[in-house]
Amino acid sequence: MSDPMKDLPHIREAIAIYHDGHRHPKHDKLMLSGLYALAADAPAPPGEELAGKWPEVWPNTASPGVYLIFDGGLNLLYVGKAQNQLGYRLSAHFQGGKTAPACRIVEQWSQRPAYVATVPFPESSWFEALALEGYLIEKLDPPDNKIGKPS
């Protein structure tokens, strides 16, 4: 069952609160991408758009930023960051051949990952991804984040 405090509208709100309270007002708003399905045959969740499906290119693949990993019920599992390219970092978690109907999940997760979303930063602001990652881990408490959790 989905935790209403970790659903996509709440996550978008947490990103907006972070932007408004911790970034210079002249910076562009931070935006959560559409969901990327980790299986080629995965449908878009109700009310959501897909940013892509496996094996298409990851959303914001060449940008530094933050990524969020969800299970099939859109429960948030993990928040991570990429200081260089989101696509390279996500490929460390999920791999596979281009003809596979779904990517190979490299690590152990509390639930099977099904979707990914990203928040890109300009290359000159890559360091901001560290702060947003920490903020989201503290506010959303994803079950598969082990480091950076509030004590």
N, CA and C of each residue as an Amber inpcrd file, in Angstrom:
protein
   453
   0.8450000  -1.1890000   0.0000000   0.0000000   0.0000000   0.0000000
   0.8840000   1.2440000   0.0000000   0.5060000   2.2080000  -0.7740000
   1.2970000   3.4180000  -0.9190000   1.1720000   4.3080000   0.3170000
   2.2780000   4.8920000   0.7140000   2.2920000   5.8590000   1.8040000
   1.9250000   7.2130000   1.2150000   0.8110000   7.8280000   1.6300000
   0.3950000   9.0860000   1.0230000   1.4150000  10.2050000   1.2090000
   2.3150000  10.0850000   2.1710000   3.3370000  11.1120000   2.3650000
   4.5160000  10.9110000   1.4170000   4.5190000   9.8120000   0.6520000
   5.6090000   9.5450000  -0.2790000   5.0930000   9.3980000  -1.7090000
   3.8440000   9.8130000  -1.9690000   3.3230000   9.6990000  -3.3210000
   3.9070000  10.8050000  -4.1990000   3.6940000  10.6920000  -5.4950000
   4.3160000  11.6430000  -6.4180000   3.9270000  13.0980000  -6.1630000
   2.6560000  13.4250000  -5.8860000   2.3690000  14.8320000  -5.5770000
   3.1450000  15.3400000  -4.3590000   3.2870000  14.4950000  -3.3310000
   4.0260000  14.9090000  -2.1380000   5.5190000  15.0680000  -2.4530000
   6.0420000  14.1830000  -3.2850000   7.4520000  14.2860000  -3.6740000
   7.6770000  15.5610000  -4.4760000   6.7770000  15.8570000  -5.4130000
   6.8910000  17.1100000  -6.1800000   6.8170000  18.3240000  -5.2420000
   5.9460000  18.2500000  -4.2420000   5.8280000  19.3420000  -3.2710000
   7.1230000  19.4890000  -2.4630000   7.7280000  18.3740000  -2.0450000
   8.9840000  18.4380000  -1.2840000  10.0860000  19.0740000  -2.1300000
  10.1290000  18.7540000  -3.4170000  11.1320000  19.3520000  -4.3130000
  10.8770000  20.8540000  -4.4430000   9.6120000  21.2610000  -4.5550000
   9.2780000  22.6860000  -4.6540000   9.6410000  23.4220000  -3.3630000
   9.3760000  22.8150000  -2.2210000   9.7250000  23.4360000  -0.9360000
  11.2350000  23.5860000  -0.8320000  11.9710000  22.5540000  -1.2320000
  13.4330000  22.6500000  -1.2350000  13.8800000  23.7950000  -2.1310000
  13.3350000  23.8690000  -3.3320000  13.7240000  24.9230000  -4.2650000
  13.4540000  26.3060000  -3.6710000  12.2470000  26.5090000  -3.1570000
  11.8610000  27.8160000  -2.6360000  12.6380000  28.2090000  -1.3860000
  13.0120000  27.2310000  -0.5680000  13.6570000  27.5440000   0.7020000
  15.1710000  27.4700000   0.7090000  15.7710000  26.8430000  -0.3200000
  17.2060000  26.5920000  -0.2540000  17.9840000  27.0060000  -1.5020000
  17.3090000  27.5060000  -2.5160000  18.0050000  27.8850000  -3.7450000
  17.7920000  29.3670000  -4.0290000  18.7000000  29.9340000  -4.7620000
  18.5730000  31.3410000  -5.1590000  17.3270000  31.5000000  -6.0220000
  16.5440000  32.5550000  -5.7950000  15.2900000  32.7130000  -6.5410000
  15.4740000  32.8700000  -8.0560000  16.6650000  33.2010000  -8.4960000
  16.9020000  33.3500000  -9.9380000  17.1480000  32.0180000 -10.6390000
  17.3710000  30.9500000  -9.8650000  17.5780000  29.6400000 -10.4750000
  16.2640000  29.1070000 -11.0330000  16.3560000  28.3640000 -12.1350000
  15.1700000  27.7140000 -12.6950000  14.5870000  26.7510000 -11.6760000
  13.2570000  26.5920000 -11.7230000  12.5820000  25.6490000 -10.8280000
  13.0920000  24.2370000 -11.0700000  13.2080000  23.4720000 -10.0100000
  13.5670000  22.0640000 -10.1230000  12.3210000  21.2860000 -10.5290000
  12.4950000  20.3920000 -11.4860000  11.3560000  19.6490000 -12.0110000
  11.6470000  18.1500000 -11.9870000  10.7060000  17.3860000 -11.4630000
  10.7760000  15.9310000 -11.4900000  10.3390000  15.4750000 -12.8790000
  11.1490000  14.6330000 -13.5000000  10.8000000  14.1160000 -14.8210000
   9.5600000  13.2310000 -14.7340000   9.0600000  12.8520000 -15.8850000
   8.0650000  11.7980000 -15.9210000   8.7190000  10.4950000 -15.4910000
   7.9280000   9.4880000 -15.2640000   8.4490000   8.1950000 -14.8390000
   9.0500000   7.4440000 -16.0230000  10.1110000   6.7280000 -15.7590000
  10.7530000   5.8600000 -16.7360000  10.4790000   4.4340000 -16.2800000
   9.8700000   3.6300000 -17.1560000   9.5410000   2.2470000 -16.8090000
  10.7380000   1.3400000 -17.0420000  11.0440000   0.4940000 -16.0940000
  12.1720000  -0.4250000 -16.1890000  11.8310000  -1.6770000 -16.9890000
  10.6240000  -1.7590000 -17.5310000  10.2160000  -2.8610000 -18.4060000
   9.5660000  -2.2640000 -19.6550000   9.8900000  -2.8260000 -20.7940000
   9.3910000  -2.3040000 -22.0690000   7.8740000  -2.3820000 -22.1880000
   7.2620000  -3.3430000 -21.5140000   5.8170000  -3.5160000 -21.6250000
   5.0430000  -2.8970000 -20.4590000   5.7120000  -2.1300000 -19.6110000
   5.0610000  -1.5350000 -18.4400000   4.1290000  -0.4010000 -18.8660000
   2.9260000  -0.3770000 -18.3130000   2.0180000   0.7340000 -18.6190000
   2.3680000   1.9610000 -17.7770000   1.9040000   3.0970000 -18.2260000
   2.0330000   4.2980000 -17.4020000   1.0670000   4.1720000 -16.2280000
   1.5220000   4.5120000 -15.0220000   0.5920000   4.4970000 -13.8870000
  -0.5350000   5.5010000 -14.1190000  -1.7130000   5.2750000 -13.5670000
  -2.8330000   6.2050000 -13.7670000  -2.4490000   7.6410000 -13.4070000
  -2.7370000   8.5520000 -14.3060000  -2.4810000   9.9680000 -14.0700000
  -1.0510000  10.4090000 -14.2790000  -0.1820000   9.5150000 -14.7160000
   1.2260000   9.8530000 -14.9060000   1.6500000   9.6230000 -16.3490000
   2.6150000  10.4100000 -16.7920000   3.2010000  10.2170000 -18.1160000
   4.5260000   9.4970000 -17.9660000   4.8430000   8.6880000 -18.9530000
   6.1490000   8.0350000 -18.9560000   7.1480000   8.9070000 -19.7020000
   8.3500000   9.0130000 -19.1520000   9.4470000   9.7220000 -19.8090000
  10.1950000   8.7700000 -20.7260000   9.9130000   7.4910000 -20.6430000
  10.5580000   6.4850000 -21.4690000  10.3410000   5.1170000 -20.8770000
  10.7660000   4.1020000 -21.6440000  10.6840000   2.7130000 -21.2110000
  11.9700000   2.0150000 -21.6010000  12.3370000   1.0210000 -20.8110000
  13.5080000   0.2220000 -21.1220000  13.3410000  -0.3570000 -22.5220000
  14.3300000  -0.2920000 -23.4000000  15.7080000   0.1600000 -23.2700000
  15.9550000   1.5670000 -23.8180000  14.9500000   2.4330000 -23.8220000
  15.1370000   3.8110000 -24.2750000  16.1020000   4.5320000 -23.3340000
  16.5410000   5.7080000 -23.7430000  17.4920000   6.5110000 -22.9600000
  16.8320000   6.9780000 -21.6670000  17.6180000   6.9640000 -20.5770000
  17.1320000   7.4490000 -19.2680000  16.7140000   8.9190000 -19.3780000
  15.7400000   9.3790000 -18.5860000  15.4130000  10.8050000 -18.5820000
  16.5870000  11.6190000 -18.0300000  16.8950000  12.7000000 -18.7060000
  17.9910000  13.6140000 -18.2970000  19.3250000  12.8810000 -18.1960000
  19.5490000  11.9360000 -19.0750000  20.6900000  11.0260000 -18.9890000
  22.0440000  11.7100000 -18.9110000  22.2350000  12.8290000 -19.5780000
  23.5490000  13.4690000 -19.6260000  23.7470000  14.5160000 -18.5310000
  22.7620000  14.7340000 -17.6960000  22.8280000  15.7800000 -16.6690000
  23.2200000  15.2200000 -15.3130000  23.8590000  16.0320000 -14.4790000
  23.9570000  15.6590000 -13.0670000  22.5810000  15.8350000 -12.4290000
  22.3670000  15.2130000 -11.2940000  21.0860000  15.4090000 -10.6240000
  20.7580000  14.3310000  -9.6190000  19.4860000  14.2400000  -9.3060000
  18.9570000  13.3020000  -8.3200000  18.0180000  12.3430000  -9.0500000
  18.0330000  11.0820000  -8.6220000  17.1050000  10.1070000  -9.1850000
  16.3370000   9.4470000  -8.0580000  15.1120000   9.0620000  -8.3740000
  14.2250000   8.4120000  -7.4150000  13.7620000   7.1000000  -8.0230000
  13.7840000   6.0450000  -7.2230000  13.4180000   4.7150000  -7.6820000
  12.1400000   4.2920000  -6.9520000  11.1650000   3.8010000  -7.7330000
   9.8500000   3.4250000  -7.2160000   9.5500000   1.9670000  -7.5290000
   8.7030000   1.3430000  -6.7080000   8.2110000   0.0080000  -7.0360000
   6.9840000   0.1380000  -7.9450000   6.3650000  -0.9850000  -8.2890000
   5.2260000  -0.9760000  -9.1930000   4.0120000  -0.2350000  -8.6750000
   3.9000000  -0.0610000  -7.3620000   2.8050000   0.6970000  -6.7550000
   3.1540000   2.1510000  -6.5470000   4.2690000   2.5930000  -7.1150000
   4.8080000   3.9550000  -6.9880000   5.1850000   4.3130000  -5.5530000
   5.5820000   3.2990000  -4.7910000   6.1500000   3.5560000  -3.4730000
   7.6140000   3.9040000  -3.6760000   8.0520000   4.9880000  -3.0640000
   9.4410000   5.4140000  -3.1820000  10.3420000   4.4280000  -2.4430000
  11.3490000   3.9090000  -3.1550000  12.2980000   2.9660000  -2.5690000
  13.6310000   3.6110000  -2.2330000  14.0760000   4.5470000  -3.0730000
  15.4580000   5.0140000  -2.9540000  15.6010000   6.3850000  -3.6110000
  16.4480000   7.2100000  -3.0190000  16.8470000   8.4950000  -3.6050000
  18.3570000   8.4710000  -3.7300000  18.8620000   8.7940000  -4.9170000
  20.2990000   8.8250000  -5.1540000  20.6860000  10.0600000  -5.9400000
  21.9820000  10.2270000  -6.1410000  22.4780000  11.3990000  -6.8710000
  23.5180000  10.9690000  -7.8830000  23.6700000  11.8070000  -8.8830000
  24.7230000  11.6230000  -9.8790000  25.4270000  12.9550000 -10.0250000
  26.7180000  12.9720000  -9.7580000  27.4700000  14.2190000  -9.8610000
  27.8170000  14.5520000 -11.3030000  27.7540000  13.5620000 -12.1900000
  28.0690000  13.7970000 -13.5890000  26.8590000  13.5030000 -14.4660000
  26.6390000  12.2520000 -14.8000000  25.5640000  11.8750000 -15.7120000
  24.6010000  10.9160000 -15.0320000  23.3330000  11.3100000 -15.0070000
  22.3160000  10.4470000 -14.4040000  22.2550000   9.0860000 -15.0790000
  22.3790000   9.0630000 -16.4000000  22.3100000   7.7940000 -17.1170000
  23.4010000   6.8230000 -16.6950000  24.6090000   7.3290000 -16.5170000
  25.7170000   6.4760000 -16.0910000  25.4400000   5.9100000 -14.7000000
  24.9510000   6.7460000 -13.7960000  24.6800000   6.2900000 -12.4220000
  23.5400000   5.2740000 -12.3840000  22.4780000   5.5390000 -13.1390000
  21.3560000   4.6030000 -13.1630000  21.7650000   3.2650000 -13.7690000
  22.6710000   3.2980000 -14.7320000  23.1430000   2.0530000 -15.3400000
  23.9440000   1.2110000 -14.3570000  24.4200000   1.7960000 -13.2780000
  25.0910000   1.0210000 -12.2330000  24.0680000   0.1880000 -11.4420000
  22.8210000   0.6680000 -11.3690000  21.7560000  -0.0550000 -10.6630000
  21.0230000  -1.0310000 -11.5690000  20.8560000  -0.6550000 -12.8430000
  20.0090000  -1.4080000 -13.7740000  20.7640000  -1.5890000 -15.0890000
  20.9100000  -2.8330000 -15.5230000  21.6740000  -3.1270000 -16.7290000
  20.9030000  -4.0900000 -17.6090000  21.4320000  -4.3300000 -18.7870000
  20.8370000  -5.3290000 -19.6590000  21.0760000  -5.0200000 -21.1050000
  20.7650000  -5.9710000 -21.9460000  20.9100000  -5.7880000 -23.3720000
  19.7720000  -4.9780000 -23.9530000  19.9950000  -4.3740000 -25.0920000
  18.9840000  -3.5310000 -25.7120000  17.7780000  -4.3190000 -26.1930000
  17.8960000  -5.6200000 -26.3480000  16.7590000  -6.4170000 -26.8170000
  15.9440000  -7.0070000 -25.6660000  16.4080000  -6.8510000 -24.4520000
  15.7040000  -7.4160000 -23.2980000  14.3970000  -6.6550000 -23.0560000
  13.3090000  -7.3460000 -22.6720000  12.0590000  -6.6530000 -22.3860000
  12.1200000  -5.8410000 -21.0900000  13.0690000  -6.1540000 -20.2360000
  13.2530000  -5.4110000 -18.9880000  14.7260000  -5.4270000 -18.6320000
  15.1370000  -4.4230000 -17.8980000  16.5420000  -4.3570000 -17.4980000
  16.8190000  -5.3820000 -16.3960000  18.0690000  -5.6790000 -16.2190000
  18.5040000  -6.5730000 -15.1420000  18.7480000  -5.7050000 -13.9110000
  18.1360000  -6.0590000 -12.8080000  18.2850000  -5.3090000 -11.5640000
  19.5130000  -5.8540000 -10.8520000  20.4950000  -4.9860000 -10.6270000
  21.8050000  -5.4030000 -10.1550000  21.8330000  -5.6520000  -8.6490000
  21.1100000  -4.8640000  -7.8730000  21.2100000  -4.9150000  -6.4160000
  19.9590000  -5.5200000  -5.7830000  20.0160000  -5.7460000  -4.4860000
  18.8620000  -6.2010000  -3.7150000  18.0580000  -4.9770000  -3.2780000
  16.7410000  -5.0840000  -3.3900000  15.8490000  -3.9950000  -3.0050000
  14.7620000  -4.5560000  -2.0970000  14.1630000  -3.7100000  -1.2780000
  13.0770000  -4.1550000  -0.4000000  11.8470000  -4.5670000  -1.2140000
  11.6360000  -3.9450000  -2.3500000  10.5770000  -4.2830000  -3.3100000
  11.2040000  -4.2260000  -4.7000000  10.5890000  -4.8600000  -5.6640000
  11.1340000  -4.8490000  -7.0250000  10.9710000  -3.4560000  -7.6440000
  12.0800000  -2.8120000  -8.0560000  11.9750000  -1.5040000  -8.7220000
  11.2340000  -1.6230000 -10.0490000  10.3970000  -0.6360000 -10.3380000
   9.6170000  -0.6400000 -11.5780000   9.7270000   0.6670000 -12.3510000
   9.9760000   1.7740000 -11.6430000  10.0190000   3.0910000 -12.2800000
  11.1510000   3.9310000 -11.6950000  11.6410000   4.8460000 -12.5250000
  12.6650000   5.8030000 -12.1140000  12.2070000   7.1880000 -12.5600000
  12.4890000   8.2120000 -11.7680000  12.2840000   9.6110000 -12.1620000
  13.5570000  10.3680000 -11.7880000  13.7960000  11.4760000 -12.4690000
  15.0160000  12.2390000 -12.2260000  14.7190000  13.7250000 -12.0510000
  15.6330000  14.4010000 -11.3670000  15.6130000  15.8580000 -11.2300000
  16.9800000  16.3440000 -11.7040000  17.0470000  16.9590000 -12.8900000
  18.3440000  17.3860000 -13.4090000  18.8040000  18.7180000 -12.8360000
  20.1210000  18.9130000 -12.8400000  20.7450000  20.1870000 -12.4950000
  21.6580000  20.5820000 -13.6450000  21.9040000  21.8780000 -13.8260000
  22.9090000  22.2800000 -14.8120000  24.2820000  21.7450000 -14.3970000
  25.1340000  21.4840000 -15.3720000  26.4750000  20.9570000 -15.0600000
  27.2210000  21.8400000 -14.0750000  27.0240000  23.1410000 -14.1690000
  27.7320000  24.0600000 -13.2690000  27.1970000  24.0120000 -11.8410000
  26.0610000  23.3580000 -11.6280000  25.4500000  23.2700000 -10.2950000
  25.3400000  21.8310000  -9.8070000  26.2030000  20.9460000 -10.3090000
  26.1320000  19.5320000  -9.9430000  26.1450000  19.3140000  -8.4360000
  26.8540000  20.1770000  -7.7130000  26.9900000  20.0270000  -6.2550000
  25.6580000  20.1650000  -5.5360000  24.6820000  20.8220000  -6.1640000
  23.3680000  20.9730000  -5.5460000  22.6320000  19.6350000  -5.4300000
  22.9940000  18.6780000  -6.2800000  22.3500000  17.3670000  -6.2220000
  22.5900000  16.7070000  -4.8640000  23.7550000  16.9310000  -4.2770000
  24.0550000  16.3560000  -2.9630000  23.0930000  16.8830000  -1.9130000
  22.8240000  18.1870000  -1.9610000  21.9380000  18.7940000  -0.9750000
  20.4930000  18.3270000  -1.1590000  20.0210000  18.2800000  -2.4100000
  18.6490000  17.8260000  -2.6470000  18.4900000  16.3620000  -2.2500000
  19.4820000  15.5380000  -2.5690000  19.4140000  14.1290000  -2.1760000
  19.2540000  14.0100000  -0.6570000  20.1050000  14.6980000   0.1020000
  20.0270000  14.6370000   1.5610000  18.6950000  15.1360000   2.0910000
  18.2010000  16.2050000   1.5120000  16.9220000  16.7730000   1.9250000
  15.7890000  15.7630000   1.7040000  15.7540000  15.1580000   0.5170000
  14.6810000  14.2110000   0.2110000  14.7700000  12.9490000   1.0660000
  15.9790000  12.4810000   1.3340000  16.1260000  11.3040000   2.2070000
  15.5940000  11.6230000   3.6010000  15.9280000  12.8020000   4.1040000
  15.4570000  13.1870000   5.4410000  13.9370000  13.3390000   5.4690000
  13.3660000  13.9830000   4.4640000  11.9230000  14.2520000   4.4610000
  11.0800000  13.0290000   4.1160000  11.5780000  12.1760000   3.2040000
  10.7530000  11.0920000   2.6690000  11.0920000   9.7150000   3.2440000
  12.2830000   9.5700000   3.8420000  12.7120000   8.3440000   4.5030000
  12.5010000   7.0880000   3.6490000  13.1060000   7.0340000   2.4430000
  12.9410000   5.8500000   1.5920000  13.5490000   4.6160000   2.2530000
  12.8960000   3.4540000   2.1630000  13.3540000   2.2760000   2.9040000
  14.7160000   1.7340000   2.4630000  15.1080000   1.9400000   1.2130000
  16.3580000   1.3490000   0.7450000  17.5560000   2.2820000   0.8390000
  17.3520000   3.5050000   1.3150000  18.4860000   4.3750000   1.6140000
  19.0050000   3.9970000   2.9980000  20.2720000   3.6310000   3.0630000
  20.8760000   3.2480000   4.3400000  21.7420000   4.3630000   4.9110000
  22.3810000   5.1330000   4.0300000  23.2580000   6.2210000   4.4510000
  22.5000000   7.5360000   4.3400000  22.7070000   8.4250000   5.2930000
  22.0840000   9.7370000   5.2290000  20.7200000   9.8070000   5.8770000
  20.2860000   8.7160000   6.4940000  18.9800000   8.7230000   7.1510000
  19.0770000   9.4370000   8.4900000  17.9830000  10.1020000   8.8660000
  17.9880000  10.7360000  10.1860000  18.1150000   9.6900000  11.2860000
  18.8170000  10.0300000  12.3470000  19.0070000   9.0580000  13.4370000
  17.9350000   9.1880000  14.4850000
